[in-house]
Amino acid sequence: MKRRRLLQLTALGGVAAAGAGYWALPRAVAPAPVSLEAAQRLLAGWEGRTLVSLAGWSPAEVFNHCAQSIEFSLTGYPLLKPAWFRHSVGPLAFDLFAARGAMRHPLDEAIPGAPALDAPVAQAEALARLQRAFADFAGHTGELAPHFAYGALDHAEYAQAHVMHLYDHLSRLRLA
C-alpha cells in the first residue's frame, strides 16, 4: 500500500512539475516547422557552412548527440529510466513539449549509457551522420524502441520528439 501511495504522489508531483514547466518553455519561434521534412531541409542548408557553439558542446557533438537519439529510437536505448517514470512523468513531459511544439532540456546532458560524442569529430561528417539518421528514421516502417524517458512513442510522436530535440540544441549554434 505504501508503494502505491508513493507512486501516486510521484505522479502528482510530475503533473505539478509539468504544469509549472509549461510556462518555463521558450516562446521563441522554432528555426523551421516541427516536421521531419523541415528539419532535413534546415540541415541540408548547413552543408558546407561553418557553425560555432555559443556554449557547451561543439556543433559536431550536438549533431552526434541528436543522431544517437534518432539511432537509438530504431535500435534501442542503452539505458532506460525506471518503468514507473516511463509510464508517468516521462509521458507527461512529452505531452507538455508536444502541446507547446518545443522542448527544453539540459543541453549538455548525454543520453544515459550512450557512447562518447567524439566520433565523427569533423562537423561535416557529424552533420552527414545526423542527416542519415533522419533519413533512416523517415523511411522506417517497423517497430520503434521505447524512448529512455518518454516510454512508448509512435512514429509521428517520435518524429516530433526528434525534431523538437534538435531545435532545442540548435538554439546554441550559430553560423560562423
C-alpha positions, 0 to 999 in steps of 0.5 A: 500500500505504501508503494502505491501511495508513493507512486501516486504522489510521484505522479502528482508531483510530475503533473505539478512539475509539468504544469509549472514547466509549461510556462518555463518553455521558450516562446521563441519561434522554432528555426523551421516547422516541427516536421521531419521534412523541415528539419532535413531541409534546415540541415541540408542548408548547413552543408558546407557552412561553418557553425560555432557553439555559443556554449557547451558542446561543439556543433559536431557533438550536438549533431552526434548527440541528436543522431544517437537519439534518432539511432537509438529510437530504431535500435534501442536505448542503452539505458532506460529510466525506471518503468514507473517514470516511463509510464508517468512523468516521462509521458507527461513531459512529452505531452507538455513539449508536444502541446507547446511544439518545443522542448527544453532540456539540459543541453549538455546532458548525454543520453544515459549509457550512450557512447562518447560524442567524439566520433565523427569529430569533423562537423561535416561528417557529424552533420552527414551522420545526423542527416542519415539518421533522419533519413533512416528514421523517415523511411522506417516502417517497423517497430520503434524502441521505447524512448529512455524517458518518454516510454512508448512513442509512435512514429509521428510522436517520435518524429516530433520528439526528434525534431523538437530535440534538435531545435532545442540544441540548435538554439546554441549554434550559430553560423560562423 
